[in-house]
Amino acid sequence: MNTPTMRPAKRQRLADDDIDGTDFAAAQALPPCGTNSNAARPPPPAASAATPRPAPSRPAPPTASPSRPPPAPANIFGERAIPDVHRQIADFIYMTLNEHRPPLALDAPVEIEAKLGRIIDKRTGQRLALPVRSETVVVDATELRFESDMTVAQHKAFNGVLNQLVQRGKLRYRHSKEIDVFYRKSRDNKVRVTLEGKSRQVLPGRTITKHRLASLDVYCPSAPLDYRISINLEIPTKIPTEVIPDTRERHKDRLSYTHELVQVDLTQVTIKVGPNDPNPQLSHELEVLPGRTITKHRLASLDVYCPSAPLDYRISINLEIPTKIPTEVIPDTRERHKDRLSYTHELVQVDLTQVTIKVGPNDPNPQLSHELEGST
């Protein structure tokens, strides 16, 4: 995979509404900026210092997880202590979802994510300073704002650490380039349309209205970065025709690393006002959100025979349960390679797919089939 290259841009602090906010405290794992995180892999092509560097595309077989240490013993009351910050975050997520049951009934996807950054005191313009030594949940954020940004050196250090884990077979990764275009229907009603970075084609299922339910900021005085937990509702919609898009676009160069149920997105964001913006705004983000490893459970299906047509069809209802990659078994040698075109109209998606089933990479007789699926 070619290393993405970008024209370096002058760093500027972004306004609050430039940040599709949310956040996580992996900052404690941040190595010193001088750490040589590339020693274990061949030198990649030259790239801008601000550009994320993809990991080498070397597939690694799944490995069994090392034996885990036994859980901590219970206290004298027969209970295991839960860190207070963990309890606060769990209660925040539970109470937020319980409080917003009516909008959740819309069946719109709920996004729970975390993002690294800094909690800024609006009165001083500097990072928040509290007389505490450990992680602290911030309750009153009236005079505060969260900046989801980090230095180029920090971004590069995270990139190196995650790439090393890819080489060791601990993570899988995907490189993508996308563009967010916004249609502002009113002050509080903004439609986000995500385009493929090169072709500028609208990506299936990526036209949404994002409704922020709640966020929780956590101050980390012993780390260089704080984090924010955000819960959002992503309501599928269609591209509005009564308004024109903003001239401002968000160009995202993203590396997504996946481990079991967790996905880490390392993104360089460039905000441009028009294609020839001489002073684009540049920021670096790290987000953590649930991954997409699932167990598919078929609930029911209905077959419809169409004697006057060349094809019949089936209606299926399935339950996709997020899970983790099993370590006690090895994967099947049979693989399904899918070459897919996805077409979207409003809330309906049509997938036209060529499926090649191979038993091993050098299968001399792969099975070929062609599928058409419609989904919402």
C-alpha positions as CSV (number, residue, x, y, z in Angstrom):
1,M,0.0,0.0,0.0
2,N,1.4,3.4,-1.0
3,T,2.1,5.8,1.8
4,P,-0.3,8.8,1.5
5,T,1.3,12.2,0.9
6,M,-0.1,15.5,1.7
7,R,1.0,19.1,1.4
8,P,1.9,20.3,5.0
9,A,-0.4,22.9,6.2
10,K,-0.1,25.6,8.8
11,R,-1.5,24.4,12.1
12,Q,-4.4,26.4,13.5
13,R,-6.6,25.8,16.5
14,L,-10.1,24.7,15.3
15,A,-13.3,26.2,16.6
16,D,-15.6,24.0,18.6
17,D,-18.0,23.4,15.7
18,D,-15.1,22.1,13.5
19,I,-14.8,19.1,15.7
20,D,-17.2,16.2,15.3
21,G,-16.4,15.6,18.9
22,T,-15.8,12.4,21.0
23,D,-12.7,10.9,22.9
24,F,-10.5,8.2,24.8
25,A,-7.5,8.0,27.2
26,A,-4.9,5.9,25.4
27,A,-2.6,8.8,26.2
28,Q,-1.2,7.0,29.2
29,A,0.3,4.5,26.7
30,L,2.0,7.3,24.7
31,P,5.8,6.5,24.3
32,P,8.4,9.2,24.4
33,C,8.3,11.2,21.2
34,G,11.9,10.1,20.6
35,T,11.1,6.4,20.6
36,N,12.2,4.6,17.5
37,S,8.9,2.9,16.7
38,N,10.0,1.9,13.2
39,A,12.9,-0.3,14.0
40,A,11.1,-3.6,13.5
41,R,9.9,-2.8,9.9
42,P,11.5,-1.9,6.6
43,P,11.7,1.8,5.9
44,P,8.6,3.1,4.1
45,P,8.5,5.6,1.3
46,A,9.1,9.2,2.3
47,A,6.1,11.0,3.5
48,S,5.1,14.3,5.2
49,A,5.8,14.3,8.9
50,A,2.1,15.0,9.5
51,T,0.9,12.1,7.3
52,P,-0.3,8.8,8.9
53,R,1.9,5.9,7.8
54,P,0.1,2.7,6.8
55,A,1.4,-0.5,8.3
56,P,3.0,-3.0,5.9
57,S,0.3,-5.1,4.3
58,R,1.8,-8.4,5.5
59,P,-1.0,-10.8,6.6
60,A,-0.3,-12.5,9.9
61,P,-2.0,-15.7,11.0
62,P,-4.2,-15.4,14.1
63,T,-2.3,-16.2,17.2
64,A,-3.5,-17.4,20.5
65,S,-3.6,-14.7,23.2
66,P,-1.1,-15.1,26.0
67,S,-2.2,-16.5,29.2
68,R,-3.8,-13.8,31.3
69,P,-3.0,-13.3,35.0
70,P,-5.6,-14.4,37.4
71,P,-8.2,-11.7,38.5
72,A,-7.4,-9.6,41.5
73,P,-8.6,-11.3,44.7
74,A,-11.9,-10.0,46.3
75,N,-11.8,-7.7,49.3
76,I,-13.0,-8.7,52.8
77,F,-16.6,-8.1,51.6
78,G,-16.3,-10.6,48.8
79,E,-16.3,-7.8,46.1
80,R,-13.7,-6.7,43.5
81,A,-13.1,-3.0,43.5
82,I,-14.0,-1.1,40.3
83,P,-12.0,2.1,39.6
84,D,-14.3,5.0,40.3
85,V,-13.7,6.6,36.9
86,H,-14.8,3.3,35.2
87,R,-18.0,3.3,37.3
88,Q,-18.6,7.0,36.4
89,I,-18.2,6.3,32.6
90,A,-20.4,3.1,32.8
91,D,-23.2,5.0,34.7
92,F,-22.9,7.9,32.3
93,I,-23.5,5.6,29.3
94,Y,-26.3,3.7,31.0
95,M,-28.2,6.8,32.2
96,T,-27.8,8.6,28.8
97,L,-29.2,5.7,26.8
98,N,-32.0,5.3,29.4
99,E,-32.9,9.0,29.3
100,H,-33.1,9.1,25.5
101,R,-35.3,6.1,24.9
102,P,-37.8,8.0,22.7
103,P,-35.2,9.0,20.0
104,L,-33.5,5.7,20.3
105,A,-36.8,4.1,19.3
106,L,-36.1,5.5,15.8
107,D,-33.7,2.6,15.3
108,A,-31.0,5.0,14.2
109,P,-27.4,3.8,14.9
110,V,-26.1,5.0,18.3
111,E,-22.5,6.0,18.2
112,I,-20.4,5.7,21.4
113,E,-16.9,6.8,20.9
114,A,-13.9,8.2,22.7
115,K,-11.4,10.8,21.5
116,L,-8.1,12.1,22.8
117,G,-7.4,15.8,23.1
118,R,-7.2,18.5,25.7
119,I,-9.7,20.2,28.0
120,I,-9.2,23.9,27.5
121,D,-10.2,26.6,30.0
122,K,-12.0,29.3,28.0
123,R,-10.9,32.0,30.4
124,T,-7.2,31.4,30.0
125,G,-7.0,29.6,26.6
126,Q,-4.8,27.0,28.3
127,R,-5.2,23.4,29.2
128,L,-7.4,22.9,32.3
129,A,-5.4,22.7,35.6
130,L,-7.0,21.2,38.6
131,P,-5.4,20.4,42.0
132,V,-5.6,16.7,41.5
133,R,-3.1,13.9,40.6
134,S,-5.3,11.3,39.0
135,E,-8.0,10.9,36.3
136,T,-11.0,13.1,37.2
137,V,-14.4,13.3,35.6
138,V,-15.3,17.0,34.9
139,V,-18.8,17.8,36.0
140,D,-19.2,21.5,35.1
141,A,-17.9,22.2,31.6
142,T,-19.6,25.6,31.3
143,E,-16.2,27.5,31.0
144,L,-14.5,24.7,29.2
145,R,-14.2,23.3,25.7
146,F,-12.6,20.1,24.3
147,E,-10.1,20.3,21.5
148,S,-9.7,17.0,19.7
149,D,-6.2,17.5,18.5
150,M,-2.6,16.4,19.3
151,T,0.9,17.3,18.1
152,V,2.4,15.8,15.0
153,A,5.0,14.0,17.2
154,Q,2.3,12.4,19.3
155,H,0.3,11.4,16.3
156,K,3.4,9.8,14.7
157,A,4.2,8.0,18.0
158,F,0.8,6.4,18.1
159,N,1.1,5.5,14.4
160,G,4.4,3.7,15.1
161,V,3.1,1.8,18.1
162,L,0.0,0.6,16.3
163,N,2.0,-0.4,13.2
164,Q,4.2,-2.6,15.4
165,L,1.1,-4.4,16.7
166,V,-0.1,-5.0,13.2
167,Q,3.3,-6.6,12.3
168,R,3.0,-8.9,15.3
169,G,-0.5,-10.0,14.3
170,K,-2.3,-8.2,17.2
171,L,-4.2,-5.8,15.0
172,R,-5.7,-5.5,11.6
173,Y,-5.8,-2.2,9.7
174,R,-7.5,-0.4,6.9
175,H,-6.5,2.8,5.1
176,S,-9.1,5.2,3.8
177,K,-9.5,8.7,2.5
178,E,-12.8,10.4,2.8
179,I,-14.3,13.9,2.5
180,D,-17.1,15.2,4.7
181,V,-19.4,17.8,3.0
182,F,-22.1,19.6,5.1
183,Y,-25.5,20.9,4.1
184,R,-26.8,23.3,6.7
185,K,-30.6,23.3,6.7
186,S,-30.8,25.5,9.8
187,R,-28.6,26.6,12.7
188,D,-29.1,23.3,14.5
189,N,-29.8,21.0,11.6
190,K,-26.8,20.0,9.6
191,V,-26.6,17.0,7.1
192,R,-23.2,15.4,6.7
193,V,-22.5,13.6,3.4
194,T,-19.3,11.5,3.3
195,L,-17.6,11.1,-0.1
196,E,-14.9,8.7,-1.2
197,G,-11.7,10.7,-1.2
198,K,-10.5,10.2,-4.8
199,S,-13.7,9.7,-6.9
200,R,-15.9,12.0,-4.6
201,Q,-18.7,9.5,-4.9
202,V,-21.2,9.4,-2.1
203,L,-20.4,6.4,0.2
204,P,-23.4,4.1,0.9
205,G,-25.2,4.8,4.2
206,R,-23.0,7.8,5.0
207,T,-25.5,10.6,4.6
208,I,-26.6,11.4,8.1
209,T,-27.8,14.0,10.6
210,K,-25.7,13.7,13.7
211,H,-27.6,14.4,17.0
212,R,-25.4,14.7,20.0
213,L,-27.0,13.2,23.1
214,A,-24.3,13.7,25.7
215,S,-20.6,13.9,26.4
216,L,-18.3,13.3,29.4
217,D,-14.9,14.9,29.7
218,V,-12.1,13.2,31.7
219,Y,-9.1,15.2,32.9
220,C,-5.8,13.3,33.1
221,P,-3.2,15.5,34.9
222,S,-0.5,12.8,34.7
223,A,-0.8,12.4,30.9
224,P,-0.2,14.8,28.0
225,L,-3.8,14.3,26.8
226,D,-7.3,14.2,28.2
227,Y,-10.3,12.3,26.7
228,R,-14.0,12.7,26.0
229,I,-16.7,10.0,25.9
230,S,-19.5,11.0,23.5
231,I,-22.8,9.4,22.7
232,N,-24.4,10.5,19.4
233,L,-27.4,9.5,17.3
234,E,-26.7,9.1,13.6
235,I,-30.0,9.4,11.8
236,P,-29.9,8.2,8.1
237,T,-31.3,10.8,5.8
238,K,-31.1,11.9,2.1
239,I,-29.1,14.7,0.6
240,P,-31.1,17.9,0.8
241,T,-31.9,19.5,-2.5
242,E,-33.3,22.8,-1.1
243,V,-29.9,24.0,0.1
244,I,-26.4,24.0,-1.4
245,P,-23.4,22.5,0.5
246,D,-21.0,24.6,2.6
247,T,-17.8,25.6,0.9
248,R,-15.9,24.2,3.9
249,E,-14.9,20.5,3.5
250,R,-13.3,18.1,5.9
251,H,-10.7,15.8,4.2
252,K,-9.9,12.8,6.4
253,D,-6.8,10.6,5.8
254,R,-7.5,7.7,8.2
255,L,-5.9,4.5,9.4
256,S,-8.3,2.2,11.2
257,Y,-6.8,-0.5,13.5
258,T,-9.1,-3.2,14.8
259,H,-8.7,-5.5,17.8
260,E,-11.6,-7.8,18.8
261,L,-14.4,-5.4,19.7
262,V,-12.4,-2.2,19.6
263,Q,-11.4,0.0,16.6
264,V,-8.9,2.8,16.8
265,D,-9.0,5.5,14.2
266,L,-5.9,7.6,13.7
267,T,-6.8,10.5,11.4
268,Q,-5.3,13.5,9.9
269,V,-8.0,16.1,9.2
270,T,-7.6,19.0,6.8
271,I,-10.3,21.6,6.6
272,K,-10.5,23.5,3.4
273,V,-12.7,26.4,2.3
274,G,-12.8,25.8,-1.4
275,P,-10.4,23.5,-3.4
276,N,-7.6,26.2,-3.6
277,D,-7.6,27.3,0.1
278,P,-4.1,28.7,0.7
279,N,-4.4,28.2,4.5
280,P,-6.1,24.9,5.3
281,Q,-6.6,24.0,8.9
282,L,-4.8,20.8,10.0
283,S,-5.5,18.7,13.0
284,H,-4.6,15.1,14.2
285,E,-7.2,12.9,16.0
286,L,-7.3,9.6,17.7
287,E,-10.7,8.0,18.3
288,V,-11.8,4.7,19.8
289,L,-15.1,3.1,19.0
290,P,-16.7,-0.4,18.9
291,G,-15.4,-2.6,16.1
292,R,-17.3,-4.8,13.6
293,T,-16.5,-8.4,14.5
294,I,-20.0,-10.1,14.6
295,T,-21.8,-13.4,15.1
296,K,-24.7,-13.6,12.6
297,H,-27.9,-15.2,13.9
298,R,-30.7,-15.9,11.4
299,L,-34.1,-15.2,12.9
300,A,-36.3,-16.0,10.0
301,S,-36.5,-16.0,6.2
302,L,-39.4,-16.0,3.6
303,D,-38.9,-17.3,0.1
304,V,-41.0,-15.8,-2.8
305,Y,-41.4,-17.8,-6.0
306,C,-41.7,-15.7,-9.2
307,P,-42.8,-18.0,-12.1
308,S,-43.0,-15.1,-14.6
309,A,-39.5,-13.8,-13.8
310,P,-36.1,-15.3,-14.3
311,L,-35.3,-15.0,-10.6
312,D,-37.0,-15.6,-7.2
313,Y,-36.1,-13.8,-4.0
314,R,-35.8,-14.2,-0.2
315,I,-36.6,-11.9,2.6
316,S,-34.3,-12.5,5.6
317,I,-34.2,-11.1,9.1
318,N,-30.9,-11.5,11.0
319,L,-29.4,-10.5,14.3
320,E,-25.8,-9.4,14.1
321,I,-24.2,-9.7,17.5
322,P,-20.8,-8.0,18.1
323,T,-18.3,-10.5,19.4
324,K,-14.5,-11.0,19.6
325,I,-12.2,-13.0,17.4
326,P,-12.0,-16.5,18.9
327,T,-8.5,-17.6,19.9
328,E,-9.3,-21.2,20.8
329,V,-9.8,-22.2,17.1
330,I,-8.1,-21.5,13.9
331,P,-10.0,-19.9,10.9
332,D,-11.4,-22.1,8.1
333,T,-9.2,-22.4,5.0
334,R,-12.2,-21.3,2.9
335,E,-12.4,-17.6,2.3
336,R,-15.2,-15.5,0.6
337,H,-13.7,-12.7,-1.5
338,K,-16.3,-10.1,-2.3
339,D,-16.0,-7.5,-5.1
340,R,-19.0,-5.3,-4.3
341,L,-20.7,-2.2,-5.8
342,S,-23.2,-0.5,-3.4
343,Y,-25.9,1.8,-4.7
344,T,-27.9,4.0,-2.3
345,H,-31.2,5.8,-2.7
346,E,-32.5,7.6,0.4
347,L,-32.7,4.8,3.0
348,V,-32.3,1.8,0.7
349,Q,-29.0,0.2,-0.4
350,V,-28.6,-2.2,-3.2
351,D,-25.4,-4.4,-3.2
352,L,-24.3,-6.0,-6.5
353,T,-21.5,-8.5,-5.6
354,Q,-19.3,-11.0,-7.3
355,V,-18.3,-13.6,-4.7
356,T,-15.3,-15.9,-5.2
357,I,-14.9,-18.7,-2.7
358,K,-11.3,-20.0,-2.4
359,V,-9.9,-22.9,-0.3
360,G,-6.4,-21.5,0.4
361,P,-4.7,-18.7,-1.6
362,N,-3.7,-20.9,-4.5
363,D,-7.0,-22.7,-5.1
364,P,-7.0,-23.8,-8.8
365,N,-10.8,-24.1,-8.9
366,P,-12.4,-21.2,-7.0
367,Q,-16.2,-21.1,-6.9
368,L,-17.7,-18.0,-8.5
369,S,-21.2,-16.6,-7.9
370,H,-23.0,-13.3,-8.4
371,E,-25.4,-11.7,-5.9
372,L,-27.9,-8.8,-5.7
373,E,-29.1,-7.8,-2.2
374,G,-31.3,-5.0,-1.0
375,S,-31.1,-3.7,2.6
376,T,-32.1,-0.7,4.7
